[in-house]
Each structure stands twice: as structure tokens, then as C-alpha cells.
Amino acid sequence: MPQTTSLLTPRPLPALTRRSALIGAGGLLALPATGWLHAKPLPPAPAVWPHALPVPGGVARLSLGPAATRPVAHVRQGDVDVPVLVLGDAIEWTAVVGIPLAAEPGDAFITVQPAGGKQREGSARQVPYRIAPKQYKEQQLKVAPGKVDLSPEDQARYERERDHQAVVVAAFTEQPAGQALASLRMRVPVPGRRSSSFGLRRVFNGQSRNPHSGMDIAAGTGTPIVAPLPGRVIDVGDYFFSGGSVWLDHGQGLLTVYAHLSSMDVRVGDIVKTGEAFCKVGATGRVTGPHLHWGVMLNRAMVDPALFVPA
């Protein structure tokens, strides 16, 4: 299966002289016991989800500034302009950009238009960002030989399934669950040990294959899997590599996929709520044991699910 940098330099603070230091220390000593030294500490700033990590397989968060209505943003992938998720309000809009694992480190940009601005000459602007390099680890796996060297029939099946899923992942809807997402913080779909991380270079039976495009969570067959966010079911199927699989659409090109399932308890078009169970862990497709393969996609790029959940 298939971060902008401020160039502003703060003004230097005046030098701390012995006189000013003594005056300041005396002022602190003169404070009553109920002064600010005994005040409760300020609460930590709220975390932002997903976390920004502008590397291949990561996420860039780009400020688009204020606007009365949500701007329209696109990123170039190959020869296609793919729409980008934009969150916020009239005070501040933010583009949340998924970076493909195959992206080359270096300068990149998105193109931004005012809402409805596609027909306006010269209304587009570019918002730049930089992709930093990242080296992912390698993982050696042993599977049935027929899952690596495919027969002609299995190869044909894989190609049909690949073409079908290319249509599925092109989905872009505004609010498929009937409501706007207030936060992109996700709930982990199933309890268990993370048995394989995103981005690992997979080597099956000594043969190198595509990097791991999701997070594997070890759990027993039949363990319920819950939705990490509200979403609409856009695909349910049994595939050669991923086995029993379900895709959820959370809006604006944010999709999640659940693979190797033993049970799929939803149909295309169903709406699921955060925390609602909709499928079960299994060991179908190309696997070495029961687990959930959980993938997150932004603007048709598979990105690290760990950026969307607490550590």
C-alpha cells in the first residue's frame, strides 16, 4: 500500500550592572510571602496536532495568515496539483502538508489562492518550506515466498488492487462526518506494543521493498479497533498484501487505513465517531503475526501516525 523560520532578531537586552542587580535582588527580597514567588506555575501551552516535522514522511505546518474565508492550497506531487488541508479561522489559517517518503530534501512550496480565487489572474502566491533529511532504520522480515515473488495471477491481482486504491486515496471532501474537526489529535486505534515504526526500510526474505508506510501495533486477533477521529468509510476490501482493510475519510485529504483485519464491521458510506469500534485485529495478507497496520495519509502522502498521537 499501498516545518517556516522567523528571520526576526530580538533586540539585545541592556547589560546587567552591579547596581541594577542589587536593586533587583532587593526588590525580590521585599516581596511579601504572598507575592509571585509563591504563585502557581502557569499551565503548559497546548500541544499542536499533528506535530510539525518537515522530513520525508513528516508534516509541515505553514502559516497562511488571516483571511475572511479559508484559503485554497495545493502542493505539487509529480505532475499533479494535490489539495492541502487548511485549518484555522479568520484570524489565522494554517496549511498542514504531508511530505511523501520519497520526497528529496531541500526547498519546497505550496501554492495558495484566496477562497474562490482560481479564476482571478495573479491571485496565487507561493508559501515556501524546507524538507530536512531523515534516515530511517532497516527491518528484516521472513514471509511466505509467494508473498514476495508473485505468480502471474497474484501480480495481476495486485495491479488491479493498486489501481483501485489509487482512486480511493484521491478522495478530498470538506466534512465527510458532517462536522469540522476541532483538533487533529488522534486516539490510538488499539492498545498494544508498537511492533514496527513508520518509515522502516522493509527487507522481505532478503529482498528490499518499499519503506513501511504506517505504524504496526501488536495485538491479538479479534481485538477491537476504534476510530481515531470522526470519519466516513470510503473503502472496505480484502487485498493481496494488506488483507482485510478499511479506509476512513476525515476530511480535506486526511485519510486513515487499517489493514490485516480479521473482521470489518462497516460498509462504504458508514459514519464512525471517535472511539467507536468498527473492525478487529487480524493476521490477513502479508504478515508475520496478528497486528494492526495503521496508516495516515495527508494530500495523498503517507505520513508518520506518531505525529498525531501523544508519545
N, C-alpha and C positions, 0 to 999 in steps of 0.2 A: 504494500500500500504506500496500494499504496495502502545610541541613546542619544540636544544642541548644547553647545558650550558657551557660557557667557564670556564675553571679552571685556566686560567692565572690570576695572581695577579699583578696589576700595581705597579711599583716601587714607594716608597713614595717620595713625593716632599721634597726638602730641607726646613728646618724651616725658616719661615719669620722673620728676625731680624728687630729691630727698624731702623738700618742703611739702610738695603735693602728696607724697606718700605718707608722711606723718599726719597731715591734715586728714587724709582719707582714713587712715587707721584710727585716728581719734574719733572721727565721726562714727565708725563702726562700733567702737567701744562704748560710745554714748547712747547707742540704740537701746530702748527698753527691751525687756525679756520677751515682749510680745511682738517685737519687730520682725522684719522679713527674714532674719536668720532662722526663725523658728516656723516660718510658713511652710505649708505642704508643697512638695515639688510639683511643678507643672506636669500635666499628663503628657505622654509621648505624642508626637504628631501622628495622625492616622496614616497607616500604610496605604500605598497606592498600588492597585492591581490592574493589569499584571505589572510586576517589577520590570523596569527598563534594563535591558541587557542587549546592546546593539552588536551582536555577533551572529555568524551563520547559525540559524536555528533559534535565534533570540527575538527580542521585541524592541523596537524603537518607539519612544513616546515623544511626539513633536508638537510643540505649542503652535496653534494656528491663530492665536489672538482672539479679540472679541468680534462678534458679528451678530446681527439681529436674528439670523437663522443659521442653521447648521451648514457649514461649507461642504462642498463635494471634493473628495480627494481620491487620487488614483496613483498607483505605483506600476512601473513598467516591469513586466516579467516576460522575458523572451521578446516576442513581438506582439504582446497583448497588454493593454492597459487594464489593470485589475482594480476594482473599487476597494477603498480602505475604510476601516471602521473609524468613525469620528464620534467622540463623546464630549459632553460638557453642556454649557448654556451660553446665553448671550454675552456673559462676562468673559468667558474663556473656553475655547474649544481645543480639544487635543486629538491628534491623529494617533492611533495605535496600530503600528505597522509590523506585520510578521515578516521576518527575514528568512528566506529559504536556506536550507542546509548547504545547498550548492552555491550560494552567493559568494562572490570574490570579495575579500576585504578591500576597503577603500571608500571613496566618496560615492554617495548615492543621494537620491532626492525623490520626493513625491511632488505631484502636480496638484495644485489646489485651485478650485473655482468657487465663486460665490454660489449660493443655492440658486439653481436655475441658470447658471452663468455659462453653460456650454455654448449658447448661441451668441454670446457677447464677445465681440472681437477684442482681443488683448486683455481679457479679464483674468486669464490664468497666471499663476505665479508658482515658482518652484521653492520648496522648503527643503534645504539640504540636511543630511546627516552623514555620519561616517560609520562604516562597519569595521569593527576590530576583529583581528584573527582569533580563532579558538581552536585548540587541538583536543579532539575527543579520543577517548580510550578505545581499545580494541577488545572484542569478545569472541572467543572460540566456542562454537556450538556443534553438537552432533545431532543429526536428524536422519530420518529415513532417506536413503539415496534417491528415491523417487520424488522427494520434495526439493531436490537440488538440480539433478539432471532430469528435466521433464521429458516425458514421452510426447510425440506429436499431438496426441489428443489432449494431454494436460496443457501443453503450450497453447493450443488453440483456445482451450477454456480460459486460461489466464488472460490471453489477449482480449477475449470478449468481456471478461470481468473488468479489466483495466479500462477499456473504452467506456463501459457503463459507469464506472466510478468517476471517471473524468467529468461526466455530465453532472453527477451528484455533487461533487466538490465545487462546481461552478455556481452553486446556489448563493444568491445575495438577496435577502429580504430585510425589510426595516425592522419589523417587530413580529416575528413569527409566533411568539407565545402570547400575543395580544397586549403586551406591555413593554415599555422601555426598560432596559436593565439599569438599575441604580448603581450597581457595582459589578466589576468583572472578577471579584474574588470568588474562587470556585471551592466547592466542597469536594473532598477526595471521594471518588465514587465507591470505593470498597476498602475496608480495613485490611491491613496486611503489610508485609515487608516489600519494599521496592527492590525487586529482584534484578531489574535491568533498567538503566537510566537512558534518557533521551540522547541521541547522537552517537551512541556506540557504533564503531565500525564492526559490522557483523561478518564473521567468517564461518560459513556452514560447511562442515566436512572438509575443511582446508581451502574452500573456495570463497573469495571475497565477494560480498554482496553489498547492497545499498545500506547506508547507516540506519540505525534504529530510529524510527520516526515517532516514537511515543515513549510512554513510561509503562513498565511491566510491574504489576503488583501481585505477589504470590498470595493465593487464597484457594481454599478447597472448592471442588466442583459443587455447584449449586448455591454458592454464597451470593446473596442478593447484591445487585449493583444499583446505585441510586444516581439520579441526575445531579450534576454539579451546579447547574443553573437551570432556569426555566428554558424550555425549548420545544421544538416541533420535530417529530420523527420524519426524516426525509429519505431514509433507506433502511431496509431490512433484508438481509440475504445470507446465503451460505456460500463462501468463496474458497477457492483452492488454497491460498496462503493464509488468509485471516479467519477461515472457518465462519462460524456464526457471528454476524456483525450487525451493528446498529449505528447509524449516523444521526446526530441531533443538530438542528439549526437553531442557534441562539440569537441570530440577527446580525446584519451588516457584515457578513462573511466570516463570522465566528462560528465554527463548527467543531463538534467533538465526535470521536468514533470509539467504539467499544468492540473488541474482537476476541475470537476464540471462545465464544459463548456456548453454554450448554442449553440455554433457554432464552428465547426472545419473546417477551410478553407484551409487545406493542405492534402496531401496524403503521404503515406510512400515513401521515396526517394526524396521528395522535399527538396531543399536547401533554407534556410532563412538567411537573413542578419541581423546584429544588428539593432534594431529599426523597423524591418519590422513586421507589424501586420499579424498574422496567425490564430488567434482564438478569441473567445469572452467569457466574463464572463457569468456564469450561476448559476443555483441552482439545478443541477442534481446530482444523487447519494445520499449519506447520508449527508445531510446538514441541517442547521437551517435557511438559507437565502442565497441570492446571494453573492458570493465572489469568488476570485481566491485562490485555494490552489496551491502554488508554491513550488516545491521540488528541491533540488540539491543533486546529487549523485556523490561521488568520490570513485573509486575502490570498487564499489557495496555497499558503506555505505552512508546512507542518512546523510547529514551534514547541519549545520545551514546556510541558504541562507544569513543571515545578515553579515556573514564574507566576502561576495563577493561584497557588496554594501556599499556606503557611509552611515554613521549613519543618 
